[in-house]
Amino acid sequence: MTTAELCAVCGGVLETKTVEHLLKGGTNTASILVTADVCSRCGERYFNMEVPGPWKPFGTSCYSRNSRT
């Protein structure tokens, strides 16, 4: 087993799962399902930095304070 498969917080085993993630902006909240590695012991989540499919048109601009849509 490599260190990439272990949780950095508790050393538990990581499992790839689909999890709900909340995106918040101002008074708006969106719920999306994303793939993450989740620790089987403490529940710590490790997200891939790639932008999920439906959000690709927005890229990282939706996280910028100065962006306008």
CHARMM-style PDB file with segment names, atoms N, HN, CA, C and O in Angstrom:
ATOM      1  N   MET     1       0.844  -1.187   0.000  1.00  0.00      PROA
ATOM      2  CA  MET     1       0.000   0.000   0.000  1.00  0.00      PROA
ATOM      3  C   MET     1       0.886   1.247   0.000  1.00  0.00      PROA
ATOM      4  O   MET     1       1.865   1.308   0.744  1.00  0.00      PROA
ATOM      5  N   THR     2       0.559   2.217  -0.810  1.00  0.00      PROA
ATOM      6  HN  THR     2      -0.236   2.167  -1.415  1.00  0.00      PROA
ATOM      7  CA  THR     2       1.355   3.440  -0.893  1.00  0.00      PROA
ATOM      8  C   THR     2       0.757   4.506   0.009  1.00  0.00      PROA
ATOM      9  O   THR     2      -0.386   4.384   0.448  1.00  0.00      PROA
ATOM     10  N   THR     3       1.529   5.552   0.285  1.00  0.00      PROA
ATOM     11  HN  THR     3       2.457   5.652  -0.072  1.00  0.00      PROA
ATOM     12  CA  THR     3       1.037   6.628   1.144  1.00  0.00      PROA
ATOM     13  C   THR     3      -0.099   7.402   0.482  1.00  0.00      PROA
ATOM     14  O   THR     3      -0.878   8.057   1.174  1.00  0.00      PROA
ATOM     15  N   ALA     4      -0.207   7.340  -0.850  1.00  0.00      PROA
ATOM     16  HN  ALA     4       0.426   6.808  -1.413  1.00  0.00      PROA
ATOM     17  CA  ALA     4      -1.288   8.033  -1.556  1.00  0.00      PROA
ATOM     18  C   ALA     4      -2.639   7.398  -1.242  1.00  0.00      PROA
ATOM     19  O   ALA     4      -3.674   8.036  -1.437  1.00  0.00      PROA
ATOM     20  N   GLU     5      -2.649   6.153  -0.759  1.00  0.00      PROA
ATOM     21  HN  GLU     5      -1.808   5.636  -0.600  1.00  0.00      PROA
ATOM     22  CA  GLU     5      -3.886   5.455  -0.449  1.00  0.00      PROA
ATOM     23  C   GLU     5      -4.262   5.563   1.020  1.00  0.00      PROA
ATOM     24  O   GLU     5      -5.257   4.976   1.447  1.00  0.00      PROA
ATOM     25  N   LEU     6      -3.481   6.308   1.802  1.00  0.00      PROA
ATOM     26  HN  LEU     6      -2.673   6.785   1.455  1.00  0.00      PROA
ATOM     27  CA  LEU     6      -3.740   6.462   3.226  1.00  0.00      PROA
ATOM     28  C   LEU     6      -4.125   7.895   3.562  1.00  0.00      PROA
ATOM     29  O   LEU     6      -3.646   8.842   2.937  1.00  0.00      PROA
ATOM     30  N   CYS     7      -4.984   8.042   4.544  1.00  0.00      PROA
ATOM     31  HN  CYS     7      -5.372   7.273   5.051  1.00  0.00      PROA
ATOM     32  CA  CYS     7      -5.432   9.356   5.003  1.00  0.00      PROA
ATOM     33  C   CYS     7      -4.285  10.091   5.699  1.00  0.00      PROA
ATOM     34  O   CYS     7      -3.578   9.514   6.525  1.00  0.00      PROA
ATOM     35  N   ALA     8      -4.110  11.357   5.361  1.00  0.00      PROA
ATOM     36  HN  ALA     8      -4.684  11.826   4.690  1.00  0.00      PROA
ATOM     37  CA  ALA     8      -3.061  12.169   5.978  1.00  0.00      PROA
ATOM     38  C   ALA     8      -3.420  12.544   7.418  1.00  0.00      PROA
ATOM     39  O   ALA     8      -2.536  12.893   8.201  1.00  0.00      PROA
ATOM     40  N   VAL     9      -4.702  12.477   7.774  1.00  0.00      PROA
ATOM     41  HN  VAL     9      -5.420  12.194   7.139  1.00  0.00      PROA
ATOM     42  CA  VAL     9      -5.141  12.864   9.115  1.00  0.00      PROA
ATOM     43  C   VAL     9      -4.964  11.719  10.112  1.00  0.00      PROA
ATOM     44  O   VAL     9      -4.390  11.908  11.185  1.00  0.00      PROA
ATOM     45  N   CYS    10      -5.468  10.510   9.751  1.00  0.00      PROA
ATOM     46  HN  CYS    10      -5.935  10.356   8.880  1.00  0.00      PROA
ATOM     47  CA  CYS    10      -5.474   9.419  10.726  1.00  0.00      PROA
ATOM     48  C   CYS    10      -4.781   8.146  10.251  1.00  0.00      PROA
ATOM     49  O   CYS    10      -4.597   7.218  11.039  1.00  0.00      PROA
ATOM     50  N   GLY    11      -4.393   8.086   8.971  1.00  0.00      PROA
ATOM     51  HN  GLY    11      -4.543   8.840   8.331  1.00  0.00      PROA
ATOM     52  CA  GLY    11      -3.737   6.900   8.442  1.00  0.00      PROA
ATOM     53  C   GLY    11      -4.692   5.817   7.974  1.00  0.00      PROA
ATOM     54  O   GLY    11      -4.258   4.722   7.618  1.00  0.00      PROA
ATOM     55  N   GLY    12      -5.999   6.108   7.970  1.00  0.00      PROA
ATOM     56  HN  GLY    12      -6.353   6.998   8.259  1.00  0.00      PROA
ATOM     57  CA  GLY    12      -6.991   5.144   7.499  1.00  0.00      PROA
ATOM     58  C   GLY    12      -6.906   4.927   5.995  1.00  0.00      PROA
ATOM     59  O   GLY    12      -6.224   5.671   5.290  1.00  0.00      PROA
ATOM     60  N   VAL    13      -7.591   3.920   5.517  1.00  0.00      PROA
ATOM     61  HN  VAL    13      -8.145   3.316   6.090  1.00  0.00      PROA
ATOM     62  CA  VAL    13      -7.592   3.572   4.092  1.00  0.00      PROA
ATOM     63  C   VAL    13      -8.584   4.467   3.349  1.00  0.00      PROA
ATOM     64  O   VAL    13      -9.694   4.698   3.828  1.00  0.00      PROA
ATOM     65  N   LEU    14      -8.179   4.974   2.167  1.00  0.00      PROA
ATOM     66  HN  LEU    14      -7.277   4.786   1.778  1.00  0.00      PROA
ATOM     67  CA  LEU    14      -9.041   5.822   1.351  1.00  0.00      PROA
ATOM     68  C   LEU    14      -9.836   4.976   0.365  1.00  0.00      PROA
ATOM     69  O   LEU    14      -9.306   4.050  -0.250  1.00  0.00      PROA
ATOM     70  N   GLU    15     -11.116   5.309   0.225  1.00  0.00      PROA
ATOM     71  HN  GLU    15     -11.547   6.061   0.724  1.00  0.00      PROA
ATOM     72  CA  GLU    15     -11.996   4.642  -0.716  1.00  0.00      PROA
ATOM     73  C   GLU    15     -12.596   5.686  -1.646  1.00  0.00      PROA
ATOM     74  O   GLU    15     -13.006   6.751  -1.185  1.00  0.00      PROA
ATOM     75  N   THR    16     -12.658   5.405  -2.953  1.00  0.00      PROA
ATOM     76  HN  THR    16     -12.325   4.540  -3.328  1.00  0.00      PROA
ATOM     77  CA  THR    16     -13.253   6.333  -3.906  1.00  0.00      PROA
ATOM     78  C   THR    16     -14.767   6.199  -3.840  1.00  0.00      PROA
ATOM     79  O   THR    16     -15.314   5.106  -3.990  1.00  0.00      PROA
ATOM     80  N   LYS    17     -15.445   7.337  -3.612  1.00  0.00      PROA
ATOM     81  HN  LYS    17     -15.001   8.225  -3.491  1.00  0.00      PROA
ATOM     82  CA  LYS    17     -16.903   7.347  -3.485  1.00  0.00      PROA
ATOM     83  C   LYS    17     -17.472   8.568  -4.188  1.00  0.00      PROA
ATOM     84  O   LYS    17     -16.751   9.528  -4.460  1.00  0.00      PROA
ATOM     85  N   THR    18     -18.769   8.530  -4.482  1.00  0.00      PROA
ATOM     86  HN  THR    18     -19.355   7.750  -4.261  1.00  0.00      PROA
ATOM     87  CA  THR    18     -19.492   9.697  -4.967  1.00  0.00      PROA
ATOM     88  C   THR    18     -20.109  10.373  -3.746  1.00  0.00      PROA
ATOM     89  O   THR    18     -20.847   9.745  -2.987  1.00  0.00      PROA
ATOM     90  N   VAL    19     -19.800  11.665  -3.561  1.00  0.00      PROA
ATOM     91  HN  VAL    19     -19.200  12.175  -4.178  1.00  0.00      PROA
ATOM     92  CA  VAL    19     -20.285  12.401  -2.392  1.00  0.00      PROA
ATOM     93  C   VAL    19     -20.972  13.686  -2.825  1.00  0.00      PROA
ATOM     94  O   VAL    19     -20.729  14.191  -3.921  1.00  0.00      PROA
ATOM     95  N   GLU    20     -21.832  14.211  -1.958  1.00  0.00      PROA
ATOM     96  HN  GLU    20     -22.029  13.800  -1.068  1.00  0.00      PROA
ATOM     97  CA  GLU    20     -22.494  15.483  -2.217  1.00  0.00      PROA
ATOM     98  C   GLU    20     -21.574  16.595  -1.726  1.00  0.00      PROA
ATOM     99  O   GLU    20     -21.022  16.519  -0.628  1.00  0.00      PROA
ATOM    100  N   HSD    21     -21.416  17.632  -2.553  1.00  0.00      PROA
ATOM    101  HN  HSD    21     -21.864  17.694  -3.445  1.00  0.00      PROA
ATOM    102  CA  HSD    21     -20.586  18.782  -2.190  1.00  0.00      PROA
ATOM    103  C   HSD    21     -21.414  20.039  -2.381  1.00  0.00      PROA
ATOM    104  O   HSD    21     -22.085  20.191  -3.402  1.00  0.00      PROA
ATOM    105  N   LEU    22     -21.375  20.938  -1.414  1.00  0.00      PROA
ATOM    106  HN  LEU    22     -20.830  20.814  -0.585  1.00  0.00      PROA
ATOM    107  CA  LEU    22     -22.131  22.184  -1.506  1.00  0.00      PROA
ATOM    108  C   LEU    22     -21.232  23.313  -1.972  1.00  0.00      PROA
ATOM    109  O   LEU    22     -20.135  23.503  -1.447  1.00  0.00      PROA
ATOM    110  N   LEU    23     -21.701  24.062  -2.964  1.00  0.00      PROA
ATOM    111  HN  LEU    23     -22.592  23.907  -3.391  1.00  0.00      PROA
ATOM    112  CA  LEU    23     -21.018  25.260  -3.454  1.00  0.00      PROA
ATOM    113  C   LEU    23     -21.846  26.444  -2.986  1.00  0.00      PROA
ATOM    114  O   LEU    23     -23.044  26.517  -3.260  1.00  0.00      PROA
ATOM    115  N   LYS    24     -21.214  27.366  -2.287  1.00  0.00      PROA
ATOM    116  HN  LYS    24     -20.240  27.306  -2.065  1.00  0.00      PROA
ATOM    117  CA  LYS    24     -21.933  28.521  -1.751  1.00  0.00      PROA
ATOM    118  C   LYS    24     -21.356  29.802  -2.327  1.00  0.00      PROA
ATOM    119  O   LYS    24     -20.142  29.946  -2.469  1.00  0.00      PROA
ATOM    120  N   GLY    25     -22.248  30.733  -2.656  1.00  0.00      PROA
ATOM    121  HN  GLY    25     -23.235  30.616  -2.540  1.00  0.00      PROA
ATOM    122  CA  GLY    25     -21.849  32.036  -3.159  1.00  0.00      PROA
ATOM    123  C   GLY    25     -22.905  33.053  -2.801  1.00  0.00      PROA
ATOM    124  O   GLY    25     -24.015  33.010  -3.332  1.00  0.00      PROA
ATOM    125  N   GLY    26     -22.576  33.968  -1.909  1.00  0.00      PROA
ATOM    126  HN  GLY    26     -21.674  34.003  -1.478  1.00  0.00      PROA
ATOM    127  CA  GLY    26     -23.569  34.951  -1.460  1.00  0.00      PROA
ATOM    128  C   GLY    26     -24.707  34.249  -0.758  1.00  0.00      PROA
ATOM    129  O   GLY    26     -24.491  33.520   0.211  1.00  0.00      PROA
ATOM    130  N   THR    27     -25.924  34.463  -1.242  1.00  0.00      PROA
ATOM    131  HN  THR    27     -26.099  35.054  -2.029  1.00  0.00      PROA
ATOM    132  CA  THR    27     -27.087  33.796  -0.658  1.00  0.00      PROA
ATOM    133  C   THR    27     -27.468  32.538  -1.431  1.00  0.00      PROA
ATOM    134  O   THR    27     -28.476  31.906  -1.113  1.00  0.00      PROA
ATOM    135  N   ASN    28     -26.686  32.163  -2.434  1.00  0.00      PROA
ATOM    136  HN  ASN    28     -25.867  32.676  -2.692  1.00  0.00      PROA
ATOM    137  CA  ASN    28     -26.984  31.005  -3.277  1.00  0.00      PROA
ATOM    138  C   ASN    28     -26.187  29.779  -2.829  1.00  0.00      PROA
ATOM    139  O   ASN    28     -25.040  29.888  -2.397  1.00  0.00      PROA
ATOM    140  N   THR    29     -26.815  28.622  -2.941  1.00  0.00      PROA
ATOM    141  HN  THR    29     -27.748  28.533  -3.292  1.00  0.00      PROA
ATOM    142  CA  THR    29     -26.162  27.356  -2.632  1.00  0.00      PROA
ATOM    143  C   THR    29     -26.531  26.343  -3.701  1.00  0.00      PROA
ATOM    144  O   THR    29     -27.698  26.220  -4.075  1.00  0.00      PROA
ATOM    145  N   ALA    30     -25.533  25.617  -4.191  1.00  0.00      PROA
ATOM    146  HN  ALA    30     -24.585  25.717  -3.888  1.00  0.00      PROA
ATOM    147  CA  ALA    30     -25.770  24.560  -5.172  1.00  0.00      PROA
ATOM    148  C   ALA    30     -25.213  23.260  -4.610  1.00  0.00      PROA
ATOM    149  O   ALA    30     -24.156  23.249  -3.978  1.00  0.00      PROA
ATOM    150  N   SER    31     -25.923  22.177  -4.843  1.00  0.00      PROA
ATOM    151  HN  SER    31     -26.781  22.186  -5.356  1.00  0.00      PROA
ATOM    152  CA  SER    31     -25.490  20.857  -4.404  1.00  0.00      PROA
ATOM    153  C   SER    31     -25.123  20.041  -5.644  1.00  0.00      PROA
ATOM    154  O   SER    31     -25.928  19.904  -6.565  1.00  0.00      PROA
ATOM    155  N   ILE    32     -23.890  19.495  -5.661  1.00  0.00      PROA
ATOM    156  HN  ILE    32     -23.236  19.606  -4.913  1.00  0.00      PROA
ATOM    157  CA  ILE    32     -23.458  18.671  -6.791  1.00  0.00      PROA
ATOM    158  C   ILE    32     -22.879  17.364  -6.269  1.00  0.00      PROA
ATOM    159  O   ILE    32     -22.387  17.297  -5.142  1.00  0.00      PROA
ATOM    160  N   LEU    33     -22.940  16.336  -7.089  1.00  0.00      PROA
ATOM    161  HN  LEU    33     -23.339  16.390  -8.005  1.00  0.00      PROA
ATOM    162  CA  LEU    33     -22.320  15.057  -6.763  1.00  0.00      PROA
ATOM    163  C   LEU    33     -20.958  14.994  -7.432  1.00  0.00      PROA
ATOM    164  O   LEU    33     -20.844  15.216  -8.637  1.00  0.00      PROA
ATOM    165  N   VAL    34     -19.928  14.696  -6.657  1.00  0.00      PROA
ATOM    166  HN  VAL    34     -20.021  14.516  -5.678  1.00  0.00      PROA
ATOM    167  CA  VAL    34     -18.560  14.613  -7.175  1.00  0.00      PROA
ATOM    168  C   VAL    34     -17.893  13.348  -6.642  1.00  0.00      PROA
ATOM    169  O   VAL    34     -18.328  12.770  -5.646  1.00  0.00      PROA
ATOM    170  N   THR    35     -16.840  12.935  -7.320  1.00  0.00      PROA
ATOM    171  HN  THR    35     -16.487  13.404  -8.129  1.00  0.00      PROA
ATOM    172  CA  THR    35     -16.053  11.788  -6.871  1.00  0.00      PROA
ATOM    173  C   THR    35     -14.959  12.292  -5.932  1.00  0.00      PROA
ATOM    174  O   THR    35     -14.281  13.277  -6.226  1.00  0.00      PROA
ATOM    175  N   ALA    36     -14.796  11.611  -4.809  1.00  0.00      PROA
ATOM    176  HN  ALA    36     -15.347  10.811  -4.570  1.00  0.00      PROA
ATOM    177  CA  ALA    36     -13.766  11.980  -3.840  1.00  0.00      PROA
ATOM    178  C   ALA    36     -13.207  10.714  -3.208  1.00  0.00      PROA
ATOM    179  O   ALA    36     -13.873   9.679  -3.164  1.00  0.00      PROA
ATOM    180  N   ASP    37     -11.982  10.812  -2.723  1.00  0.00      PROA
ATOM    181  HN  ASP    37     -11.441  11.653  -2.759  1.00  0.00      PROA
ATOM    182  CA  ASP    37     -11.420   9.731  -1.916  1.00  0.00      PROA
ATOM    183  C   ASP    37     -11.800  10.034  -0.475  1.00  0.00      PROA
ATOM    184  O   ASP    37     -11.512  11.120   0.027  1.00  0.00      PROA
ATOM    185  N   VAL    38     -12.444   9.080   0.196  1.00  0.00      PROA
ATOM    186  HN  VAL    38     -12.678   8.198  -0.212  1.00  0.00      PROA
ATOM    187  CA  VAL    38     -12.955   9.280   1.549  1.00  0.00      PROA
ATOM    188  C   VAL    38     -12.284   8.288   2.483  1.00  0.00      PROA
ATOM    189  O   VAL    38     -12.194   7.099   2.177  1.00  0.00      PROA
ATOM    190  N   CYS    39     -11.817   8.777   3.616  1.00  0.00      PROA
ATOM    191  HN  CYS    39     -11.890   9.743   3.864  1.00  0.00      PROA
ATOM    192  CA  CYS    39     -11.176   7.920   4.605  1.00  0.00      PROA
ATOM    193  C   CYS    39     -12.225   7.033   5.270  1.00  0.00      PROA
ATOM    194  O   CYS    39     -13.261   7.517   5.726  1.00  0.00      PROA
ATOM    195  N   SER    40     -11.947   5.729   5.320  1.00  0.00      PROA
ATOM    196  HN  SER    40     -11.106   5.336   4.949  1.00  0.00      PROA
ATOM    197  CA  SER    40     -12.886   4.783   5.930  1.00  0.00      PROA
ATOM    198  C   SER    40     -12.900   4.889   7.457  1.00  0.00      PROA
ATOM    199  O   SER    40     -13.815   4.378   8.101  1.00  0.00      PROA
ATOM    200  N   ARG    41     -11.898   5.545   8.039  1.00  0.00      PROA
ATOM    201  HN  ARG    41     -11.154   5.960   7.515  1.00  0.00      PROA
ATOM    202  CA  ARG    41     -11.818   5.662   9.489  1.00  0.00      PROA
ATOM    203  C   ARG    41     -12.392   6.981  10.003  1.00  0.00      PROA
ATOM    204  O   ARG    41     -13.265   6.973  10.871  1.00  0.00      PROA
ATOM    205  N   CYS    42     -11.916   8.116   9.482  1.00  0.00      PROA
ATOM    206  HN  CYS    42     -11.207   8.123   8.776  1.00  0.00      PROA
ATOM    207  CA  CYS    42     -12.342   9.414  10.033  1.00  0.00      PROA
ATOM    208  C   CYS    42     -13.282  10.204   9.122  1.00  0.00      PROA
ATOM    209  O   CYS    42     -13.868  11.195   9.559  1.00  0.00      PROA
ATOM    210  N   GLY    43     -13.439   9.776   7.844  1.00  0.00      PROA
ATOM    211  HN  GLY    43     -12.963   8.971   7.488  1.00  0.00      PROA
ATOM    212  CA  GLY    43     -14.358  10.450   6.932  1.00  0.00      PROA
ATOM    213  C   GLY    43     -13.780  11.654   6.195  1.00  0.00      PROA
ATOM    214  O   GLY    43     -14.498  12.323   5.451  1.00  0.00      PROA
ATOM    215  N   GLU    44     -12.490  11.941   6.391  1.00  0.00      PROA
ATOM    216  HN  GLU    44     -11.907  11.398   6.995  1.00  0.00      PROA
ATOM    217  CA  GLU    44     -11.843  13.056   5.677  1.00  0.00      PROA
ATOM    218  C   GLU    44     -12.006  12.852   4.175  1.00  0.00      PROA
ATOM    219  O   GLU    44     -11.860  11.736   3.676  1.00  0.00      PROA
ATOM    220  N   ARG    45     -12.310  13.937   3.453  1.00  0.00      PROA
ATOM    221  HN  ARG    45     -12.428  14.843   3.859  1.00  0.00      PROA
ATOM    222  CA  ARG    45     -12.515  13.855   2.005  1.00  0.00      PROA
ATOM    223  C   ARG    45     -11.354  14.504   1.261  1.00  0.00      PROA
ATOM    224  O   ARG    45     -10.852  15.557   1.654  1.00  0.00      PROA
ATOM    225  N   TYR    46     -10.939  13.849   0.172  1.00  0.00      PROA
ATOM    226  HN  TYR    46     -11.347  12.994  -0.147  1.00  0.00      PROA
ATOM    227  CA  TYR    46      -9.891  14.367  -0.699  1.00  0.00      PROA
ATOM    228  C   TYR    46     -10.491  14.513  -2.090  1.00  0.00      PROA
ATOM    229  O   TYR    46     -10.857  13.523  -2.723  1.00  0.00      PROA
ATOM    230  N   PHE    47     -10.592  15.765  -2.568  1.00  0.00      PROA
ATOM    231  HN  PHE    47     -10.294  16.570  -2.053  1.00  0.00      PROA
ATOM    232  CA  PHE    47     -11.213  16.042  -3.851  1.00  0.00      PROA
ATOM    233  C   PHE    47     -10.170  16.185  -4.943  1.00  0.00      PROA
ATOM    234  O   PHE    47      -9.075  16.701  -4.715  1.00  0.00      PROA
ATOM    235  N   ASN    48     -10.525  15.719  -6.136  1.00  0.00      PROA
ATOM    236  HN  ASN    48     -11.414  15.300  -6.321  1.00  0.00      PROA
ATOM    237  CA  ASN    48      -9.706  15.911  -7.315  1.00  0.00      PROA
ATOM    238  C   ASN    48      -9.836  17.388  -7.716  1.00  0.00      PROA
ATOM    239  O   ASN    48     -10.931  17.944  -7.641  1.00  0.00      PROA
ATOM    240  N   MET    49      -8.764  18.016  -8.130  1.00  0.00      PROA
ATOM    241  HN  MET    49      -7.874  17.564  -8.191  1.00  0.00      PROA
ATOM    242  CA  MET    49      -8.804  19.442  -8.476  1.00  0.00      PROA
ATOM    243  C   MET    49      -9.380  19.689  -9.862  1.00  0.00      PROA
ATOM    244  O   MET    49      -9.546  20.846 -10.248  1.00  0.00      PROA
ATOM    245  N   GLU    50      -9.690  18.647 -10.623  1.00  0.00      PROA
ATOM    246  HN  GLU    50      -9.555  17.707 -10.309  1.00  0.00      PROA
ATOM    247  CA  GLU    50     -10.283  18.816 -11.946  1.00  0.00      PROA
ATOM    248  C   GLU    50     -11.718  19.307 -11.803  1.00  0.00      PROA
ATOM    249  O   GLU    50     -12.446  18.853 -10.921  1.00  0.00      PROA
ATOM    250  N   VAL    51     -12.124  20.229 -12.664  1.00  0.00      PROA
ATOM    251  HN  VAL    51     -11.532  20.598 -13.380  1.00  0.00      PROA
ATOM    252  CA  VAL    51     -13.487  20.771 -12.630  1.00  0.00      PROA
ATOM    253  C   VAL    51     -14.445  19.711 -13.149  1.00  0.00      PROA
ATOM    254  O   VAL    51     -14.232  19.187 -14.242  1.00  0.00      PROA
ATOM    255  N   PRO    52     -15.523  19.369 -12.381  1.00  0.00      PROA
ATOM    256  CA  PRO    52     -16.480  18.358 -12.840  1.00  0.00      PROA
ATOM    257  C   PRO    52     -17.144  18.744 -14.153  1.00  0.00      PROA
ATOM    258  O   PRO    52     -17.328  19.929 -14.430  1.00  0.00      PROA
ATOM    259  N   GLY    53     -17.507  17.750 -14.967  1.00  0.00      PROA
ATOM    260  HN  GLY    53     -17.357  16.787 -14.742  1.00  0.00      PROA
ATOM    261  CA  GLY    53     -18.100  17.915 -16.290  1.00  0.00      PROA
ATOM    262  C   GLY    53     -19.078  19.060 -16.469  1.00  0.00      PROA
ATOM    263  O   GLY    53     -18.818  19.943 -17.286  1.00  0.00      PROA
ATOM    264  N   PRO    54     -20.208  19.090 -15.734  1.00  0.00      PROA
ATOM    265  CA  PRO    54     -21.210  20.130 -15.968  1.00  0.00      PROA
ATOM    266  C   PRO    54     -20.714  21.544 -15.642  1.00  0.00      PROA
ATOM    267  O   PRO    54     -21.295  22.527 -16.101  1.00  0.00      PROA
ATOM    268  N   TRP    55     -19.632  21.644 -14.844  1.00  0.00      PROA
ATOM    269  HN  TRP    55     -19.160  20.845 -14.471  1.00  0.00      PROA
ATOM    270  CA  TRP    55     -19.131  22.956 -14.431  1.00  0.00      PROA
ATOM    271  C   TRP    55     -17.961  23.435 -15.284  1.00  0.00      PROA
ATOM    272  O   TRP    55     -17.477  24.549 -15.084  1.00  0.00      PROA
ATOM    273  N   LYS    56     -17.488  22.609 -16.244  1.00  0.00      PROA
ATOM    274  HN  LYS    56     -17.881  21.704 -16.407  1.00  0.00      PROA
ATOM    275  CA  LYS    56     -16.336  22.987 -17.074  1.00  0.00      PROA
ATOM    276  C   LYS    56     -16.501  24.328 -17.792  1.00  0.00      PROA
ATOM    277  O   LYS    56     -15.527  25.076 -17.886  1.00  0.00      PROA
ATOM    278  N   PRO    57     -17.699  24.668 -18.306  1.00  0.00      PROA
ATOM    279  CA  PRO    57     -17.824  25.964 -18.977  1.00  0.00      PROA
ATOM    280  C   PRO    57     -17.500  27.150 -18.059  1.00  0.00      PROA
ATOM    281  O   PRO    57     -17.108  28.214 -18.539  1.00  0.00      PROA
ATOM    282  N   PHE    58     -17.661  26.971 -16.752  1.00  0.00      PROA
ATOM    283  HN  PHE    58     -17.980  26.107 -16.362  1.00  0.00      PROA
ATOM    284  CA  PHE    58     -17.401  28.050 -15.804  1.00  0.00      PROA
ATOM    285  C   PHE    58     -15.948  28.073 -15.364  1.00  0.00      PROA
ATOM    286  O   PHE    58     -15.444  29.111 -14.937  1.00  0.00      PROA
ATOM    287  N   GLY    59     -15.265  26.928 -15.466  1.00  0.00      PROA
ATOM    288  HN  GLY    59     -15.675  26.084 -15.813  1.00  0.00      PROA
ATOM    289  CA  GLY    59     -13.876  26.836 -15.022  1.00  0.00      PROA
ATOM    290  C   GLY    59     -13.761  27.262 -13.583  1.00  0.00      PROA
ATOM    291  O   GLY    59     -14.634  26.953 -12.772  1.00  0.00      PROA
ATOM    292  N   THR    60     -12.694  27.970 -13.248  1.00  0.00      PROA
ATOM    293  HN  THR    60     -11.985  28.222 -13.907  1.00  0.00      PROA
ATOM    294  CA  THR    60     -12.529  28.435 -11.874  1.00  0.00      PROA
ATOM    295  C   THR    60     -13.066  29.844 -11.694  1.00  0.00      PROA
ATOM    296  O   THR    60     -12.985  30.391 -10.594  1.00  0.00      PROA
ATOM    297  N   SER    61     -13.618  30.454 -12.753  1.00  0.00      PROA
ATOM    298  HN  SER    61     -13.684  30.010 -13.647  1.00  0.00      PROA
ATOM    299  CA  SER    61     -14.095  31.837 -12.656  1.00  0.00      PROA
ATOM    300  C   SER    61     -15.255  31.983 -11.690  1.00  0.00      PROA
ATOM    301  O   SER    61     -15.476  33.072 -11.160  1.00  0.00      PROA
ATOM    302  N   CYS    62     -16.012  30.898 -11.443  1.00  0.00      PROA
ATOM    303  HN  CYS    62     -15.832  30.013 -11.873  1.00  0.00      PROA
ATOM    304  CA  CYS    62     -17.151  31.012 -10.536  1.00  0.00      PROA
ATOM    305  C   CYS    62     -16.690  31.192  -9.089  1.00  0.00      PROA
ATOM    306  O   CYS    62     -17.503  31.491  -8.214  1.00  0.00      PROA
ATOM    307  N   TYR    63     -15.390  31.012  -8.831  1.00  0.00      PROA
ATOM    308  HN  TYR    63     -14.730  30.769  -9.542  1.00  0.00      PROA
ATOM    309  CA  TYR    63     -14.862  31.196  -7.487  1.00  0.00      PROA
ATOM    310  C   TYR    63     -14.184  32.562  -7.311  1.00  0.00      PROA
ATOM    311  O   TYR    63     -13.705  32.880  -6.222  1.00  0.00      PROA
ATOM    312  N   SER    64     -14.142  33.356  -8.364  1.00  0.00      PROA
ATOM    313  HN  SER    64     -14.531  33.097  -9.249  1.00  0.00      PROA
ATOM    314  CA  SER    64     -13.473  34.650  -8.311  1.00  0.00      PROA
ATOM    315  C   SER    64     -14.458  35.745  -7.913  1.00  0.00      PROA
ATOM    316  O   SER    64     -15.579  35.793  -8.419  1.00  0.00      PROA
ATOM    317  N   ARG    65     -14.041  36.611  -7.018  1.00  0.00      PROA
ATOM    318  HN  ARG    65     -13.131  36.572  -6.606  1.00  0.00      PROA
ATOM    319  CA  ARG    65     -14.902  37.726  -6.584  1.00  0.00      PROA
ATOM    320  C   ARG    65     -15.178  38.721  -7.714  1.00  0.00      PROA
ATOM    321  O   ARG    65     -16.229  39.361  -7.739  1.00  0.00      PROA
ATOM    322  N   ASN    66     -14.239  38.848  -8.639  1.00  0.00      PROA
ATOM    323  HN  ASN    66     -13.385  38.328  -8.618  1.00  0.00      PROA
ATOM    324  CA  ASN    66     -14.365  39.856  -9.681  1.00  0.00      PROA
ATOM    325  C   ASN    66     -15.038  39.354 -10.950  1.00  0.00      PROA
ATOM    326  O   ASN    66     -15.207  40.122 -11.896  1.00  0.00      PROA
ATOM    327  N   SER    67     -15.426  38.079 -10.991  1.00  0.00      PROA
ATOM    328  HN  SER    67     -15.288  37.455 -10.222  1.00  0.00      PROA
ATOM    329  CA  SER    67     -16.024  37.559 -12.218  1.00  0.00      PROA
ATOM    330  C   SER    67     -17.457  38.032 -12.353  1.00  0.00      PROA
ATOM    331  O   SER    67     -18.156  38.237 -11.360  1.00  0.00      PROA
ATOM    332  N   ARG    68     -17.884  38.202 -13.584  1.00  0.00      PROA
ATOM    333  HN  ARG    68     -17.316  38.035 -14.391  1.00  0.00      PROA
ATOM    334  CA  ARG    68     -19.255  38.597 -13.880  1.00  0.00      PROA
ATOM    335  C   ARG    68     -19.820  37.629 -14.883  1.00  0.00      PROA
ATOM    336  O   ARG    68     -19.125  37.226 -15.816  1.00  0.00      PROA
ATOM    337  N   THR    69     -21.085  37.242 -14.709  1.00  0.00      PROA
ATOM    338  HN  THR    69     -21.649  37.569 -13.951  1.00  0.00      PROA
ATOM    339  CA  THR    69     -21.709  36.311 -15.645  1.00  0.00      PROA
ATOM    340  C   THR    69     -22.834  36.977 -16.372  1.00  0.00      PROA
ATOM    341  OT1 THR    69     -23.486  36.350 -17.207  1.00  0.00      PROA
TER     342      THR     69
END
